[in-house]
Amino acid sequence: MAGERAEMPLGDICQVKQGKYLAPDQMSEVRTPETPVPVYGAGGILGYTDQVMFDEPVALVTCRGSNCGMLQRTEGRAWISNNAMACPPKNPNKNRFVYYLLLASKFSDVTTGSAQPQITATHLNAKLLTIATDPKEQQAIAAVLASLDDKIELNRRMNETLEALIQSLFKSWFVDATEAALPKGWREATIRELASNIQYGFTQSASTEPVGPKFLRITDIQGGRVDWSSVPFCEVSPEEHERYRIKPGDVLVARTGASTGENIYLPIAPDAVFASYLVRFQFADPAMARLVGAFMRTPAYFEFVAGCIGGSAQPNASAQVLAGATLTVPPLALLRRFAEKVAPFDLRIAFNNQESQTLASLRDALLPKLLSGEIRVSTP
């Protein structure tokens, strides 16, 4: 009956399946026609393979390490590593509902170990969940939440297309145009020579509570994007807030760890400060900021950073090293034409990000209320 809830173990709902180890030499770092299948690990995609463990999207629970209890969801065909467990529903029609059921769950009650946290399949199967008993209500709950997530995913794909267009324009205007020779009036310069300000970030502890502005860290920048809905907060004094406040046109670059060199150009800035493992580059002319922001998303820049840090086990680079890359600078008029050309793309990307953040907040607010029955949805 609609509205009724019952408690049952996850193993009654899902066929929990432990992932399998896949050696690095069986994966490629990038997706290719020969290796089109993503390999999901403890914290995301590890690489790509030609082997398939699941054909359809499935919810994953990280079962080892610092991310133990983290929830992921594959997009389609996938291989799952031994550091995660898949939770396909016994009834395929409940796939999306099971994902939201797990999304609202915590896994500390089934996690063992302190130095090396882990979740066993036995413990995960026994985890008790409170579930709506009416299948039609389950489908209605999933449909409401999925409509929000589907729009977020559409925004993400649209942004990927817009970002690709920006990079295509950059290559056409400033890379292809200089392959034969440097046109008259063009010059080469390092980022260091072009920047008006280079600054290390703010040292502070992050908080999940809104104790101050957002606190952007290196882990929050993924592929030139930031999901601001997941960025934590921090306490700052008024002076610190002003000194480290992110501003439109900032280019922020990671200076340590596996993501050294990862960066983002911000055409619009939320109320946020940036952490100490990031370096900020600012430019006197907004058009110059846009040019450098586009350059720093090219393979040439990432290859430059890789060459600087070598094969270090603990990669890191100073601000001066990160600013040492050389790029071709066109005359000011062309520079500004490029900035004007891509400005509508930048604004659309920013709008999509803001909309997605709003939708994610709405989803997160609705999730526990729909699952508990506090908010009821109509059923067919």
N, C-alpha and C positions, 0 to 999 in steps of 0.2 A: 504493500500500500504506500502511496506517495506520502512523504514526510517521515516515514519510519526509518530509524537508524539501528544498526546492529554492529557489534564488535566481532571481528574475525581476524585470524592470522593471515598475513600476506600470502603464505603458501597456498591458502584456499582460493586465492584470486589469481595468482600469477604462477608461472613456471620459472622460478628463479634459476638462472644458469650462470655459472662462473665463466668468466672469459678465459682465453687461452693465450699463452705467451707466443709472441711472434718475434723472431730474431731481427735485429736491425738490417741485416743483409737481405731480408725478405720484404723490406719496405723501401719506398722512395720518399724523398723529402717533399716532393711536389706531386700533385695529381697529373697523371699522364694517361693517354689512351690505353697503355699496357697495365697501368696500376691506377684504376679509377675509384677504388673502394677505400674510404677513410678508415684508419685504425684508431679507435678511441681508447685512451688511457686514463690515468687517474685524474688528469686535469684538462682533458680536451683531446684534440687530434694529434697523434704522434707522427703520423705519416700516412702513406697510401700503399695498397697492395692489390693483387688480383684475386685474392681469396675473399669469400663471403661467408659470414656467420649468420647474419640476419638480412632478409630482403626488405622488410618493412621497418618503419620507425619504431624505436623501442626506448623505454626509460632505462637509464643506467644508474647504479649506485656505486660510487668509489668505495672500495673495500680495504684499501691499505694506504698508509702514509699520512702526510699532513692534511690532505684533502679528504680523508676518510669521512664518508657520509654525504659527500657532494653529489648532487643529482644532475644528470645530463639527459639529453634526448637526441638520438640520432635523427638524421633527416631522411634516410632511406637505407640502401644497402650499406652494410658496415661489418667490420671485424672488431671484436671487443677484446682488449688485452686482459691479462690475468689480474690486473689491479682494479678491475671493475666487474660488477655482476649485472646482467641484464634481467629485466623484469617484464617479459612479455605476458599479457593477460591470457588466461585459459580461454576466454571468449574474445576473439579478435575485435569484436565490435566495441569492446571496452578499452581499447588502446589509449585513447586520449584521456578518458576518465581516470584510468590508473595513473597516468603521468601526473595529473593534477592532485590526485590522492597522495602520491608520494611527495609532490612539491610542497604540500602543506605539512609534511611530516618532519620530525627530527629523528636522528638515528643514534643519538647518544645512549639510548637505552639498550641498544644492541651492539655497541662498540666496546671492545675489550682492549686491554693493553694501554700503557701510558707513553712509554718511549717509542713504541711502534704500534699505533692504533690500528685495529683491524676489525672487520665484520665478516663473520663466517656465513656460509649459505644456510647453515642450520639456524643461526640466530636471526638472520633476515627472514627466513621462512616463518619463524615463530612470532615475528613482530606483529602486535595487535593494532588494527586500524578500525576506526569507526566509519561505517560506510552506509550510504543510502541503499535501502533494500530494493527499491523499485527500479528496474532497468530503464524505464522511460525517464525517470527523474535523473538517473545517472547520465543518460544521453543529453538531457536538457542542460544539466550543469556543465558538462563538457563543451556543449555547443556555445554557451555564453562565453566561457573563458577562452575557447579556441578562436572565437571571432576577434578577440582582442589580440591574441598572439599571432594570428594570421595577418592582421594589419601591421603589426610590428615587423613581422618577417617581410612583408611586401615593402615596407619602408627601407629595410636593410638592403634588399635586393635593388631597389631603386637607387639608393645611395652608392652601391657598388658600381652601377652603370654610370652615374654622374661622375664618380671619382675616376673611372676609366676614361671618360670623355675629357676630363681635365688633363690627365696624363697624356692622352693622345694629342691634345692641342699643344701641350708643352713640348712633346717630342717633335711634332711637325714644325713648330715655330722656331725652336731653339736648339734642337739636336740635329735634325736632318738638314737644317739650313746652314749648319757650320761644318758639315762632314768634309767638304772639299777644301774650304778655306774660310778664314774668319772674315765676314763682311766688313766693309768700311764702317767705322764708327762703333764697332763691337769691341769688347775687351774681355779678358779673363781676370777673375779675381777670386780670392778665397772668401768663404763665409765670414771669416774673422775680419777681413777688410771691409766688408759690406755692412756688418752689424753695428748698430749704435749702442747696444748694451748686451752684455753676456753675463748671466747671473746664475749662481747655484741656488737651489731651492731651500725650503724651510724644514728644520728638524723638529719634529713633533710626533706624538702618538696619535694614531687614528682612532676614531670612535664611531660606533654604529648609531649613537644618539646624536640628534641635531644640536650639538653644543656650540656650533660656529659655522663657518663656511665649509663648502666641500673641500676635501683634501686629496688632490690628484697625485697618484703615485705611479711608478713605472709599470706596475702590474695592471693598472687601469687602462693603459694604452695598448690596444691590440690591432695590428694591421692598419695603423693610422686612424683608428676610431676609438671613441670613449663612450661607454654606456654609463651616462651620468647617474642613472637610477641606482647603480650599484657602487658608486664612489662614496666612501665614508666621509665623516666630518672631522674637524679638529678645533681645539681652542686656540685662539690667537688674541693678542693685544691689538688695539687700534693701530699702533705703529707697525706691528708685524703684518696685519691685514693689508695695510696700504703698500708695504714693501714687497710682499709676495703675491699680491692679488693678480690673477690672470687677466690679461687685457686683450681686446680684439687685435688680431694680427700677430699674436705671440706664436713662436715656433718652439715647442718643447721636445727635448731629446733625452732619452734614457742614457745614463753614463756608466751603468754597472750591471752585472748579471748577464744572463743568457739573452736578454733583450737589448743589450747595448747597441745604440744607434737607432732603435725604434723611436718614432717621432710622430708629431701631429701638428698641423697648422690649424689655428682656431680663428675663424672669421668672426665668430660671436663668442663672447665669454660669459659663462654663468658666474655666480658669486662663489669663487673658489680660489684657493692658494695652491701652490705646487710644492711637492716634497723635495727633500735634499738630494735624492738620487736622480733628479731631473735637472737639466740645464735649460735656461730660457735664453732664446735669441730674439732680440727686438731690432727693428729697423726704422730709420727716420721716415722713409717713404713707404706707405702701405703697399704700393705696387711692388717694391723690392721685397717686402715680406712675402707677398704672394708668389713671386718668382722663386725665392729660396725655399718656400714651403713645398712647391711642386718639385723642385730639384731634389729635395731630401726624401722624396718618395720613389725616386728612380733606382734601378739596379746599380747605377754608377755610384750613388752615394753609399748604399749598403755594402758594395764591394770595397769602397774606400775604407769604411769602418772596419770591415772584416780584415783587411790588410793591416790596419793599425793595431788591432788587438791580437792578431795571430791566432794560435790554437790554445790560448790561455785557459786553464781550468776554471779560473775566476775572472772572466772578462771584465774590463773596466777601461774607461777612457776619460781623460780630463776634458774640460770645456775647450781648452785650446786645441786639443787633438781633434775633437768633434768639429771644430770650426775651421780645420785646416783643408777641407775639401775645396777644390777649385771648380768653378762653373763659368759658363759663358754668359756675359751680361750684355744685352742689346741696348741700343739707345733708349733714352727715357720715354720717348713717345711710344715706341713699340712695347716697352715694358708696361706702360699704363694701359695700352690697348688690350694686352693680354689679361691684366687684372680686371678690366671692365667686361671682357668677354666671359670670364669664368665666374664673375660675381653672382649672376643669377643661379648658377649651379651650386656655389657655396651656400647661398641663402636657402636654397631648397633642401640641401643636405642638413643644414642647421634646423630648419623647420621640421623635417622628418624626424630628426633626433629628439627634438623637444616633444613632438607629438608621441613618439614611441615611449618616451619617459613618462608622459602623462598616462598613456594606456597601460604601461607596466604597473604604475602606482595603483590605477583603478583595478587591474587584475589582482594585485596582491591584497587589496582591501576586500575585494569580493570573495576571493578564494576561501578563506575560513568560514565566512558567513554562508556561502552556498553549500559547502560540504556539511556544515553542522545543521543546516535547515533554518538558521536564523533569518535568511532571505530565501524565499521560496520562488521557484520558477515554474511557469505553466508547462504542463506535459501534454503531448498529443492525445 
